């Protein structure tokens, strides 16, 4: 783990200098470290991750609307899922060397936590939130624009109505289970209804999405789950059938 005195080097990589470095330090603090240092009563990065995820969705969604004016609502949602997938965010975090600055518990350290895709992606989102809280929305927009510019410029809409099929293949390959879909909520009047659909694989819910029809919501949920699974299991051998 890098020393706090090295934060200037991390700020240089990010292209942002914090006024309050305690926010940056919290963004790097994994729950496993906090559990082992409970007496210090320091907060982990999970709440920042939650906020960073929301900021990321908003900013990337706006940039995709501008970059791809021909895409419809559902198509934009699927495309955004590709840009902000765990695999994509962890790749950017790895390129920035964020793993070296993480505060990890001994167990996570021994199990290779500094290179785990989920931990890197979560830390990246937490850092975005820290920048947002420290410098405001414009600072967060600038950071996301610089760090994710290539992904936003090169992402391609890979088709909308095939993601249920793709998720079927992905879930069978990695989890040896079949996805199921259920409507968990209906929003709005009959003439302008939205459907919230959850996709479950085995006993775990992998994603939820909102669509103008059940079919559209299922496809968007399938897309999100597909990219989450690919991110979680990237680099691992597929399970044999």
QUIHUZI-V121475 format. One record per backbone hydrogen bond with DSSP energy under -0.5 kcal/mol. NH is the residue of the N-H (numbers start at 1). CO is the residue of the C=O. If there is no record, write none. Layout:
# QUIHUZI-V121475
nh->(NH & NH)
co->(CO & CO)
This chain:
# QUIHUZI-V121475
nh->(2 & 6 & 7 & 8 & 9 & 10 & 11 & 12 & 13 & 14 & 15 & 16 & 18 & 21 & 23 & 24 & 25 & 26 & 27 & 28 & 28 & 29 & 30 & 30 & 33 & 34 & 35 & 36 & 37 & 38 & 40 & 41 & 45 & 49 & 50 & 51 & 52 & 53 & 54 & 55 & 56 & 57 & 58 & 59 & 60 & 61 & 62 & 63 & 64 & 65 & 66 & 67 & 68 & 71 & 76 & 77 & 78 & 79 & 80 & 81 & 82 & 83 & 84 & 85 & 89 & 90 & 91 & 92 & 93 & 94 & 95 & 96 & 97 & 97 & 98 & 100 & 101 & 102 & 102 & 103 & 104 & 109 & 110 & 111 & 112 & 113 & 115 & 116 & 120 & 121 & 122 & 123 & 124 & 125 & 126 & 127 & 128 & 129 & 130 & 131 & 132 & 133 & 134 & 135 & 136 & 136 & 140 & 141 & 142 & 143 & 144 & 145 & 146 & 147 & 148 & 152 & 153 & 154 & 155 & 158 & 163 & 166 & 167 & 168 & 169 & 170 & 171 & 172 & 173 & 174 & 175 & 176 & 176 & 177 & 180 & 182 & 184 & 184 & 185 & 187 & 192 & 193 & 194 & 195 & 196 & 197 & 197 & 198 & 199 & 200 & 201 & 202 & 204 & 206 & 206 & 207 & 209 & 211 & 217 & 218 & 219 & 220 & 221 & 222 & 223 & 224 & 225 & 226 & 227 & 228 & 229 & 230 & 231 & 232 & 233 & 234 & 236 & 239)
co->(100 & 3 & 4 & 5 & 6 & 6 & 7 & 8 & 9 & 10 & 11 & 11 & 16 & 19 & 20 & 20 & 21 & 22 & 23 & 24 & 25 & 26 & 28 & 103 & 30 & 30 & 31 & 32 & 33 & 35 & 37 & 38 & 29 & 45 & 46 & 47 & 48 & 49 & 50 & 51 & 52 & 53 & 54 & 55 & 56 & 57 & 58 & 59 & 60 & 61 & 62 & 63 & 64 & 68 & 72 & 73 & 74 & 75 & 76 & 77 & 78 & 79 & 80 & 82 & 85 & 86 & 87 & 88 & 89 & 90 & 91 & 92 & 93 & 94 & 93 & 97 & 98 & 98 & 99 & 28 & 102 & 105 & 106 & 107 & 109 & 108 & 112 & 113 & 116 & 117 & 118 & 119 & 120 & 121 & 122 & 123 & 124 & 125 & 126 & 127 & 128 & 129 & 130 & 131 & 131 & 132 & 136 & 137 & 138 & 139 & 140 & 141 & 142 & 143 & 144 & 148 & 149 & 150 & 151 & 156 & 160 & 162 & 163 & 164 & 165 & 166 & 167 & 168 & 169 & 170 & 171 & 171 & 172 & 171 & 200 & 198 & 182 & 196 & 196 & 194 & 189 & 190 & 187 & 211 & 185 & 195 & 209 & 182 & 207 & 180 & 204 & 178 & 201 & 199 & 204 & 199 & 197 & 195 & 213 & 214 & 215 & 216 & 217 & 218 & 219 & 220 & 221 & 222 & 223 & 224 & 225 & 226 & 227 & 228 & 229 & 230 & 233 & 173)
